[in-house]
Amino acid sequence: FAGDLWSEGLVRLKASGIIPVPTPYSSLGWYGDAWLDSAQPGEKVVPYRSLLDAGFMPPGNSACMGTEPEALNPWWSIWCVVARKTRSGRSIWAEEGLGVLEAIRLYTTHAAFAGFEEASKGSLEPGKLADLIVLSDDPFEIPVDALKDIRVVTTVVGGRVVHE
């Protein structure tokens, strides 16, 4: 979307109660270079900052069926949203980028909200399921470009270790 159409579209989406579901890795990482080569001046792609600033809670996701291998790893998508780079490393609308915590929330609280499960998932609180992961690295302490290399070491679902 560009210019006034984007602003008008956000207002209409919000009034309709629609939850936008952009696909960060596909749109930014995999197809980002082609988009940059064909975009018209003022057009944006996967505008997470604009969506969050307008009060939306877009979930993290992947629409990949295996054709985009990195898309299966949510940390690649988190890297795309934070670094705002294409797979080849080109910058793509850096002002639409998010901080690391905001990007993680796409896959936690926002995903639970989009799935109408925020009462039981999305954050660690009394009364909610104890679903969590232990990571190979601290995403708040490593360089942004290392986000895509984070691995899950342990997975806990409902308070039970299901992978380590």
C-alpha positions in Angstrom: 0.0 0.0 0.0 1.1 3.6 -0.5 0.3 6.9 1.1 -3.3 7.7 1.8 -4.6 4.3 0.7 -2.5 2.7 3.5 -3.8 5.1 6.2 -7.4 4.6 5.0 -6.9 0.8 4.8 -5.6 0.7 8.4 -8.7 2.6 9.7 -11.0 0.2 7.8 -9.2 -2.9 9.0 -9.3 -1.7 12.6 -13.0 -0.8 12.4 -13.8 -4.3 11.0 -11.9 -6.1 13.8 -9.6 -7.7 11.2 -6.3 -9.2 12.4 -3.7 -8.6 9.7 -1.4 -11.7 9.2 1.6 -10.7 7.2 4.2 -13.4 6.5 7.6 -11.9 7.4 10.1 -14.3 6.0 8.3 -14.9 2.7 7.6 -11.2 2.1 10.8 -9.8 3.4 13.4 -12.5 3.2 12.5 -14.7 0.3 10.7 -12.3 -2.1 12.1 -9.0 -0.7 14.6 -8.5 -3.4 12.0 -8.9 -6.2 9.7 -6.6 -4.3 12.4 -3.9 -3.9 13.2 -4.2 -7.7 9.5 -3.6 -8.6 8.1 -1.4 -5.9 6.7 2.0 -6.7 7.9 5.0 -4.6 6.2 5.1 -1.2 5.0 1.5 -1.3 5.7 -0.6 1.8 5.8 -4.3 2.4 5.1 -6.1 5.7 4.7 -2.8 7.7 4.9 -4.2 11.2 5.8 -0.8 12.9 2.7 0.8 11.3 0.5 -2.1 12.3 1.7 -2.0 15.9 1.5 1.8 16.1 -2.1 1.5 14.9 -3.0 -0.9 17.7 -3.0 -4.2 15.7 -1.6 -7.4 17.1 -0.3 -9.3 14.0 0.9 -12.8 14.8 4.2 -14.3 13.7 3.7 -17.1 11.2 4.9 -18.9 8.2 2.9 -19.7 5.1 5.7 -22.0 3.9 5.2 -25.6 2.8 8.9 -26.3 2.7 9.8 -24.4 -0.4 11.4 -21.7 1.7 13.5 -23.7 4.2 14.4 -20.8 6.4 10.7 -19.9 6.9 10.2 -23.0 9.0 12.5 -21.5 11.6 10.6 -18.6 13.4 14.0 -17.0 14.3 14.6 -16.3 10.6 11.3 -14.4 10.5 12.1 -12.6 13.7 15.5 -11.6 12.2 13.6 -10.3 9.1 11.3 -8.2 11.2 14.1 -6.7 13.4 16.9 -6.4 10.8 14.5 -5.5 7.9 16.7 -7.2 5.4 16.1 -9.4 2.5 17.7 -12.9 2.1 20.5 -11.3 0.2 21.0 -8.6 2.9 19.4 -5.6 1.2 17.6 -3.2 3.6 13.8 -3.2 3.1 11.9 -0.3 4.8 14.0 -0.2 7.9 11.6 2.3 9.6 9.0 -0.5 9.7 11.3 -2.6 11.9 10.6 -3.8 15.4 12.7 -4.4 18.5 13.6 -7.9 19.5 11.0 -8.1 22.3 8.3 -6.7 20.0 9.2 -9.3 17.3 9.1 -12.2 19.9 5.7 -11.0 21.0 4.5 -11.6 17.4 5.0 -15.3 18.1 3.8 -15.4 21.7 1.1 -13.0 22.9 0.0 -11.9 19.4 -0.2 -15.4 18.1 -2.3 -16.4 21.1 -4.6 -13.4 20.5 -5.0 -14.2 16.8 -5.9 -17.8 17.7 -8.4 -16.6 20.4 -6.3 -18.4 23.0 -4.9 -15.5 25.0 -6.6 -16.7 28.1 -4.5 -19.9 28.2 -1.4 -19.1 26.0 1.0 -16.5 24.9 2.6 -15.5 28.2 3.8 -17.1 31.4 1.2 -16.2 34.0 -0.7 -18.1 36.8 -3.6 -20.1 35.2 -2.0 -20.4 31.8 -0.4 -23.3 30.2 3.3 -23.6 30.9 4.5 -23.7 27.3 8.0 -22.4 26.9 11.3 -22.9 25.1 14.9 -22.7 26.2 17.2 -21.1 23.6 20.8 -21.7 22.5 21.4 -17.9 22.8 19.9 -14.9 24.5 18.2 -12.9 21.8 18.6 -9.7 23.7 22.4 -10.1 24.0 23.5 -11.3 20.5 24.0 -9.2 17.4 20.8 -8.8 15.3 22.2 -10.8 12.4 22.7 -13.8 14.8 19.0 -14.0 15.6 18.4 -16.3 12.6 20.9 -18.7 14.0 19.2 -19.3 17.4 18.1 -22.9 18.0 15.6 -24.3 20.5 17.4 -26.5 23.1 14.4 -27.5 25.2 10.6 -27.4 24.6 8.1 -27.5 27.5 4.4 -27.9 26.7 1.8 -27.9 29.4 4.5 -28.1 32.0 6.1 -31.3 30.4 9.4 -31.4 28.6 8.6 -32.7 25.1 12.0 -32.0 23.5 15.6 -31.6 24.6 
